[in-house]
Amino acid sequence: MAGLFFVLGVYVLFLFPAGLHVPENFRVMFGVVLLLYGFYRFISLRIKQRQTDEEE
């Protein structure tokens, strides 16, 4: 899921179709939020994996 959110954020920022009339500020803001959320999910997954490895 982290990868999906990251890819979706890149899509919204750089590859969003021009035919859809979305304000640029909203598109950029939404893309950045998706990128940050994907990064957050990846980091939290890595932390949980390390904790699981340390417990074993």
Secondary structure by P-SEA (a helix, b strand, c coil): caaaaaaaaaaaaccccccccccaaaaaaaaaaaaaaaaaaaaaaaaaaaaaaaac
